Amino acid sequence: MKIRGNKAIVTGGSRGIGLKIAKELAEAGVSVVITGRNADSLSKAAAESGAVPVVWDISDISRMKAKFDECVGILGGFDILVNNAGVFDPVGWGMGMLNVTEGDWDRVMDINLKAAFFMMQTAAKYMLENTIRGNILNISSVAANEPLQGPYGASKAGLFGLTRGWGKVLAPTGIIVNGIAPGPVATEMNGWHEGDPLDHSRIPTGRFVLAEEVAKLAMYLLSEDAVQIIGHSVVCDGAYDIK
């Protein structure tokens, strides 16, 4: 399986899904920069994955172009964006929707949707200006398919829509945009820690999805074999979301 590119930026790459994708890409010979806000976590992830760490808070839109250029300089180019950085916050679920504050809303949306949008924009501009046939892969969530009550699901539904729209518009340029919508994954974000049981009673397969499984799917979507899959957020959830 040949990856469609060789210079990648993986946002939120210090742990979980982002780290596993970075590791898979590096093992496939791709030069990878991982970003995140915590220098210590990034350093440990870099040692594990073989990626280069760059401390970067992508919610600071005013610094996005400068930080992106820094990453491109490290890589010596760019052709793959894995838009993975995100926050999970159950605020507003159920009747809690009546108590969501503007601060709650902005905290989730600034990372999960606003920053993701401007990362896509920055990456696409670079690829178009340099005539690069690259890939953008957005990591969303099956929460986008649920009845929405709070900012988390709304942010992921927004990312679904952006993936479809950008995928269609950019397809003629050779820039392929897709997404992955995981269900409950065995990561710290979902309250799972190394050594915990993988059992999950609400998933028909009986266990959490593994971050490695999401990473393997990402590799396929970033490969030459998947060039006709465009604008889709592919679900990886053990049938969790099927009602």
C-alpha positions as CSV (number, residue, x, y, z in Angstrom):
1,M,0.0,0.0,0.0
2,K,1.6,3.2,-1.2
3,I,0.9,6.4,0.9
4,R,0.0,9.4,-1.2
5,G,2.7,11.7,0.0
6,N,5.8,11.8,2.2
7,K,5.6,14.9,4.5
8,A,2.8,15.0,7.1
9,I,1.6,17.2,9.9
10,V,-0.5,15.4,12.6
11,T,-2.2,17.7,15.0
12,G,-2.9,16.5,18.5
13,G,-0.2,13.9,17.9
14,S,1.1,13.4,21.5
15,R,-1.3,10.6,22.4
16,G,-4.2,8.4,21.4
17,I,-5.3,8.3,17.8
18,G,-2.9,11.0,16.6
19,L,0.1,9.3,18.1
20,K,-0.8,6.0,16.5
21,I,-1.3,7.6,13.1
22,A,2.0,9.4,13.3
23,K,3.7,6.2,14.2
24,E,2.1,4.3,11.3
25,L,3.1,7.1,8.9
26,A,6.7,7.2,10.1
27,E,7.0,3.4,9.8
28,A,5.8,3.8,6.2
29,G,8.7,6.2,5.5
30,V,6.8,9.4,5.8
31,S,8.4,12.4,7.5
32,V,6.1,13.5,10.3
33,V,5.7,16.5,12.5
34,I,3.4,16.1,15.5
35,T,1.8,19.0,17.3
36,G,0.3,19.6,20.7
37,R,0.3,22.0,23.6
38,N,2.3,20.0,26.1
39,A,6.1,19.9,25.4
40,D,6.7,16.9,27.7
41,S,4.0,14.8,26.2
42,L,5.1,15.7,22.7
43,S,8.7,14.8,23.5
44,K,7.7,11.3,24.8
45,A,5.4,10.8,21.7
46,A,8.2,11.8,19.4
47,A,10.6,9.3,20.9
48,E,7.9,6.6,20.5
49,S,6.8,7.5,17.0
50,G,9.9,8.9,15.2
51,A,8.1,12.1,14.5
52,V,9.4,15.7,15.1
53,P,7.5,17.5,17.9
54,V,6.3,21.1,17.5
55,V,4.6,22.8,20.4
56,W,1.6,24.5,18.9
57,D,-1.8,25.6,20.2
58,I,-3.8,25.4,17.0
59,S,-6.7,27.3,18.6
60,D,-4.6,30.5,18.3
61,I,-5.6,31.3,14.8
62,S,-3.3,34.4,14.7
63,R,-0.2,32.2,14.8
64,M,-1.5,29.4,12.6
65,K,0.3,30.5,9.4
66,A,3.6,31.1,11.2
67,K,3.5,27.7,13.0
68,F,2.4,25.9,9.8
69,D,5.4,27.5,8.0
70,E,7.6,26.3,10.8
71,C,6.4,22.7,10.4
72,V,6.8,22.9,6.6
73,G,10.4,24.2,7.1
74,I,11.2,21.2,9.3
75,L,9.7,18.8,6.8
76,G,11.1,20.4,3.7
77,G,7.6,20.5,2.2
78,F,4.2,19.2,3.0
79,D,1.5,17.0,1.4
80,I,-0.5,15.3,4.2
81,L,-2.6,16.9,7.0
82,V,-4.1,14.8,9.7
83,N,-6.5,17.1,11.4
84,N,-6.7,15.2,14.7
85,A,-6.5,17.7,17.5
86,G,-9.7,17.9,19.5
87,V,-11.3,18.0,23.0
88,F,-13.9,15.7,24.3
89,D,-16.4,17.4,26.6
90,P,-19.8,16.0,27.5
91,V,-21.1,19.4,28.6
92,G,-24.6,20.0,27.3
93,W,-25.6,16.4,26.9
94,G,-29.2,15.6,27.7
95,M,-31.0,18.3,29.7
96,G,-27.5,19.8,30.4
97,M,-28.0,21.6,27.1
98,L,-30.0,24.2,29.1
99,N,-27.0,25.1,31.1
100,V,-24.3,25.4,28.4
101,T,-22.5,28.7,28.7
102,E,-20.8,30.7,26.0
103,G,-17.5,29.7,27.5
104,D,-18.4,26.0,27.3
105,W,-19.4,26.4,23.7
106,D,-16.3,28.4,22.6
107,R,-13.9,26.0,24.4
108,V,-15.1,23.1,22.4
109,M,-15.7,24.8,19.1
110,D,-12.5,26.7,19.0
111,I,-10.5,23.5,18.8
112,N,-12.8,21.0,17.3
113,L,-14.3,23.1,14.5
114,K,-12.8,26.6,14.2
115,A,-9.1,25.4,14.4
116,A,-9.9,22.4,12.2
117,F,-11.4,24.7,9.5
118,F,-8.4,27.1,9.5
119,M,-5.9,24.2,9.4
120,M,-7.7,22.9,6.3
121,Q,-7.6,26.3,4.8
122,T,-3.9,26.8,5.5
123,A,-3.0,23.4,4.2
124,A,-5.1,23.7,1.1
125,K,-3.7,27.1,0.2
126,Y,-0.1,25.7,0.5
127,M,-0.9,22.7,-1.7
128,L,-2.7,24.8,-4.3
129,E,0.0,27.4,-4.5
130,N,2.6,24.7,-4.9
131,T,0.6,22.4,-7.2
132,I,0.7,19.5,-4.7
133,R,-1.8,16.6,-5.0
134,G,-2.1,16.0,-1.3
135,N,-4.4,14.7,1.4
136,I,-6.4,16.2,4.3
137,L,-7.8,13.7,6.8
138,N,-10.2,15.0,9.5
139,I,-10.7,12.9,12.7
140,S,-14.3,13.4,13.7
141,S,-16.7,11.2,15.8
142,V,-19.8,9.1,15.5
143,A,-21.2,11.7,18.0
144,A,-22.0,13.7,14.8
145,N,-24.7,11.2,14.0
146,E,-26.4,11.5,17.4
147,P,-29.3,13.8,18.2
148,L,-27.3,17.0,19.1
149,Q,-27.7,18.7,22.4
150,G,-24.3,20.3,23.1
151,P,-21.1,21.7,21.5
152,Y,-19.2,18.4,21.2
153,G,-21.6,16.7,18.8
154,A,-22.3,19.9,17.0
155,S,-18.6,20.5,16.4
156,K,-18.2,17.0,15.0
157,A,-21.3,17.4,12.8
158,G,-19.7,20.6,11.5
159,L,-16.6,18.7,10.6
160,F,-18.6,16.1,8.8
161,G,-20.1,18.8,6.6
162,L,-16.8,20.5,6.0
163,T,-15.2,17.2,4.9
164,R,-18.0,16.7,2.4
165,G,-17.9,20.2,1.0
166,W,-14.1,20.6,0.9
167,G,-13.8,17.1,-0.6
168,K,-16.1,17.9,-3.5
169,V,-14.6,21.3,-4.3
170,L,-11.0,20.2,-4.0
171,A,-11.3,16.9,-5.8
172,P,-10.5,18.4,-9.3
173,T,-7.3,19.8,-7.9
174,G,-6.0,16.4,-6.8
175,I,-6.3,17.3,-3.1
176,I,-8.3,14.5,-1.4
177,V,-10.3,15.3,1.7
178,N,-11.8,12.6,3.9
179,G,-12.5,11.9,7.5
180,I,-12.7,9.1,10.0
181,A,-15.6,8.9,12.6
182,P,-14.5,6.7,15.4
183,G,-16.8,5.3,18.1
184,P,-15.6,4.9,21.7
185,V,-11.8,4.3,21.4
186,A,-9.6,2.9,24.1
187,T,-7.8,6.2,24.9
188,E,-7.4,8.5,27.9
189,M,-9.9,10.9,26.3
190,N,-12.6,8.2,26.8
191,G,-11.5,7.4,30.3
192,W,-9.5,4.3,29.3
193,H,-5.9,3.8,30.6
194,E,-3.3,1.3,29.7
195,G,-4.0,-2.0,31.4
196,D,-7.8,-1.4,31.7
197,P,-10.1,-4.0,30.3
198,L,-11.3,-3.4,26.7
199,D,-14.8,-4.6,27.4
200,H,-17.6,-2.2,26.4
201,S,-21.2,-3.2,26.9
202,R,-22.7,-0.7,24.4
203,I,-20.5,-1.8,21.5
204,P,-21.9,-4.9,19.7
205,T,-18.4,-6.3,19.2
206,G,-18.1,-6.2,22.9
207,R,-15.0,-4.0,23.2
208,F,-13.5,-0.6,22.6
209,V,-12.2,0.3,19.2
210,L,-8.4,0.4,19.3
211,A,-6.5,3.5,18.3
212,E,-4.3,1.2,16.2
213,E,-7.4,0.2,14.2
214,V,-8.3,3.8,13.5
215,A,-4.7,4.4,12.4
216,K,-4.8,1.5,10.0
217,L,-7.9,2.9,8.5
218,A,-6.2,6.3,8.2
219,M,-3.3,4.7,6.3
220,Y,-5.7,3.2,3.8
221,L,-7.5,6.5,3.3
222,L,-4.1,8.3,2.8
223,S,-3.0,5.7,0.2
224,E,-3.1,5.5,-3.6
225,D,-5.7,2.7,-3.2
226,A,-8.3,5.1,-1.9
227,V,-8.2,7.9,-4.4
228,Q,-11.9,7.5,-5.3
229,I,-13.0,7.8,-1.7
230,I,-13.6,11.5,-1.4
231,G,-15.6,13.7,1.1
232,H,-16.6,10.8,3.3
233,S,-16.2,10.3,7.1
234,V,-15.6,6.6,7.4
235,V,-17.1,5.1,10.6
236,C,-14.9,2.8,12.7
237,D,-17.0,1.9,15.8
238,G,-17.8,-1.8,16.1
239,A,-21.4,-1.1,15.1
240,Y,-21.9,1.2,18.1
241,D,-23.8,3.8,16.1
242,I,-26.2,1.5,14.4
243,K,-29.6,1.9,15.9
